[in-house]
Amino acid sequence: MSSLTASALSFTGLVILALGAHWLVRGASRLATHFGVSPLLVGLTVVAYGTSSPEIVASVIAALGGHPEMTVGNVLGSNVANIGLVLGCIAIVAPMNVAASVLKRELPLLLGVTVLFFACALRLELGRGVGLAFIALLVFFNYLSIRWARGEAPPSRPATPSTHSLASSSAFTVFGLILLMGGAQLLVTGAVSLARSIGLSEFIIGATLVAVGTSTPELATSFVAGLRGEADLVVGAIIGSNLFNILGAIGVSATLRTLPIDEKLLYFELPALVGFTLLMAIFLYTGRRIVKWEGMVLLGCYAVFMGLLFR
């Protein structure tokens, strides 16, 4: 397969992935509304899963297809992109305040999970035991999210009645899942061929092309929320997405197939992921807001990270 064909295949896969994520979130949100679930809980679960679904599906397909380097690269690159690219760009366009609850709950969880990911990688492989533990942590995080959402929901506020039928909402959800599967398959196939045709490693392609492409739902959601002044949604979407990427994508992939870790990742890429997460935490904890100059720092660090990947 030529590099042009591989690029076209990858681009097509990215477009289908984005459409699939959109339809999945739309259908699942309608289902949640149909059953009277609060909008806050929808955001913490349905939307978070929906925007992370491209990373999860692409990572699992890459792992099952015998491309574990792309799986690790996709998750690592996506998480760095969410902080450096997505949060950096949004902060430059629309500086935002952050709720104290996010700093007390979700952010410490993300810091802990990121450090845990690095610690597990020191063994140079992520096996089934690690995968099952990550999935268990994901279930626990979902449980906490539901408890927190119910605790913050106004008790006297009635659920908004659904204006969509159960059948149509289910159809949206199923169609979104089908698009995700097909788009991820095209993306992985094209990305692997592209890596081989231009002489780059599957990890590099996964951490750049695949990672940035699968982060487009987070970018789109965060950009709209940032312009509307919904800072909690922006930061929450990024923190939740990064948690789902590690615990969901790595957890499921490692459960299905052992993921080897290149020792070189321990000296730059994985420390960089921890560094980006810590930098975001420092900015959020100092003043409980992300301002324009901090967004510029995050974006600049991301540009340096991308440049060093090709060193």
N, C-alpha and C positions, 0 to 999 in steps of 0.2 A: 504494500500500500504506500503510495507516495505521500510526502509531507502535506501537500495541498489537500489530498483526499482525507487524510487523517485530521487535518485542521477543520475541514468542513464537517466531518463526522462529529468531532468534539463540540463544535459550535452548535450543531443541530441538537446534540444531546443536552447541552446547557439550556437551550431554549425550551426543550420539552420538559426538563427538570423544573425550570422556573414556572412553567404553566401548570405542571403537576402539583407543585407546592401551593400555588394559588388556588387551584380547584379543591385541593385537600383541606386547606384552611377554611375556605368558603363553605364547603359541605359539612365539615365537622363543627364549625361554629353554628351553622343552622341546626344541626342535630342537638347541640348543647342547648340552644335557645328553645328548641322544641320540647326538651325535657325539663326546662325551667332552671338550667344551671346559670349561676351568676356570671356576668361579663368578666369580672375579675378572675374567677376560676378558669374561664375560657382562655384568658390571656396567659395565665400561668401554665396551662396544660396544653390545650389544643393549638394555640398559636405558636407556643414555644416548640412543640413537637413538629408542627407544620414547617416552620422556617428552618428547622434542623434536619428535616427528613431527607433533603438532597444529600447532605453529608453522610447520614446514616446509611441510606440505600447504596450510594456510590461506594462507600467504604466496604460494606458487606459484600457487594458484587465483586469488587476488586480482590478482596481476600479469598472468596470462593473460587475466583478465576486464576488463583495462583500469583497474585500481584500484591503481596502484603506490604511492600515498601510504599506503594501508592496509598494504601489504607492509612498507614501511619502519617505519611506526608499530607494527605488530605485533612486529617483531623488537626495535626499540628499547624499546618498552614492556615486552615480556616479559623482556628482560634486566635492566631496572631493577627489575621486580617480583620476579624471582628473588632479587635481592640484598636489596632493601629490604623487601619483603613476606615472602617465603618464609624467607630466612635470618634476618631480623629476628624473625619470630614464633617460629621454632624455637629461636633463641638465648635468647629470653625464657622459653620453656617448659622447655628442657633445655640449659643451657650445655654447651659441648663443647670437647674438645681436638682438635687437628688434627695429623696425621702430618707429619713434616719433609719427606717425599718429595713431598707435595702442594705445599708451599711452594717446593720446588726445581724442580719440573717443570711441573705443570699451571697453577699460578697465574701464573708469568711468561709462559707461552704465551697465557693469556687477556688479560693486560695488553697484550702486543704486538699481538694480533689486534684488540682494541678500539681501540687507538690507530691501527692501520692502517685500520680501518673509518672512523674520523674523518678521517684524512688523505685517503683516497680520496673521501670525500664533499665535500671542499673543491672538487672539480671540478664540483659541482652535478649530477652524474649518475654512475650506476654502470652501465657498459656490459658488453658480452660479455667483453672482456679481463679486467676486474676479476672478473667472475663465474667465469671459468675459473681464474683465479689462486686465488680463494677455495676452489674445489672441489679444486684441487691441494693446497692447504694442509690441507684436511680429510682427504684421503687420507693425507698425510704424518703428520698427528696420529694417525690410526687406526693407522698403521704403528708409530709410537712407543708408542702405548698397548699394542699387542700385545706388543712387545718388553719393555716394562716389566712387563707382567702375567706374562709367561713367566719373567722374571728373578726375580720375587717369589714365584712359585708353588712350593710345596714339591715337590721332585723325586720324593720317594718316595710321595707321596699318590696313590692310584689314583682314577681318575675314577668318579663315582657312576653306576651303571648307570641308564639311563632306564626308567621304569615306564610310559611312554606310547608308543603306536605312532607311527611316522613319519607315517602318514596323518592321525591326529587332530591332531598337532602342526602339520602343514602347514595343516590346515583352520583351526585357531585363527589362524594367522598371516595367511592369505589373508582370512579373515572380518574380522580387525582392520583390514587395509588397506582393505577395501571400506567399512567403517564410517567410517574416517578420511576417505576421499574424499567420501562422502555428507555427513558432518557438517560438513566444511570448506565444502562448497558451500552448505549451508543457512546456516551462520554468516556467510559473506561476503555472501550475498544479503541476509540480514536486517540485517546491520550497515550495508551501503551504504544500504538503504532507511531505516533508522533515522537515519543521519546526515543524509540529505536531509530527512526529515520534521521533525526538531527543529532543523535549521539548523547542525549541527556539521560540521566538516571530516572527511573520511575518515581523515586522519591521527589526529585526536583519538579517533575511535571505535576505530581500530586500536590506538592506544597505551593505551587504557583497557579497553573492553569486550572486544575480541578478545584483547588481550595478557593480561589477568588470566584470562580464560576458558581460553586455551590453556596457561596456566601451572599449571592445576589438577593435572596429573599430577606435576609437580615438587613442588608443595605436599603432595600426598598421600604421595608416596614419601618426601620429606624428613621429614614429620611422624612417620611410623611409624618411620623410621630414627633420628630424634632421640630418641624415647621409648625406643628400645632401646639408646641409647648408642652408636650406630654413627656417630660424628662424621665419619669419613672418607667414608662413603657420602653423607652430607648435603652436605658441602662439594664432594665429587667430582661429585655429581649436578648441583649448581648450576654449577660451573665448566664441566663437560662440556656441559651444556645451553646455556650462553651461547656456548660455542665453536661448537656445532652450529648454533645460531640464526644467527650471523653468517656462518660459512663455508658452512653448508648451505642455509639459507633464502634468504639474500641471494645466495649464490653461484649456486644453481640459478635463482632468479628473474631475476637480472641476465643470466645466460647466455641465457635464453629471451626476455627483453624488457628494454630499457634502463629503468632506474629513475631518474627525475628526483628531485633532492634540493632541497627548498625552502630557499632561502638563510636563512630564519628559524631553521631547525633548527641552524644553525652557531653560534647565539648562546645557545641554552639547552638544547634537548633532547639534542643530541649531546655537548656538554660535560658535561651532567648524567650521561650514561651513563658517560663516562670518570671522572667524579668518584665515582660510586657504586662503580665497579670499584676505583679507588684507595683509597677508604675501606675497602672490604672487605679489600684487601691490607694496609693499615696495621693493621687490627684483627687479622688473622691472623698477621702477622709479629711483632707485639708480644706475646710470651708464648705464641705458637702455640696460641691458643684464642680462642673467641668467648664472652663472658660476657653476663649478663643486661643490664647497662647499655648494652653495645655493641649488643645486639639492639634495645633501646629507641631508641637513636640512629638505627639503620638504618631502623626502622619510622617514626620521626618524620620523617626526611628523605624517606621515600617519600610520607608524607601531604602534606608541603610540595610535593613534585614534582607530585603529582596535582592539588593546588590551583592551582598556577601554570600547569598545562596549560590551564586554563579562564579564564585571566586575560584 
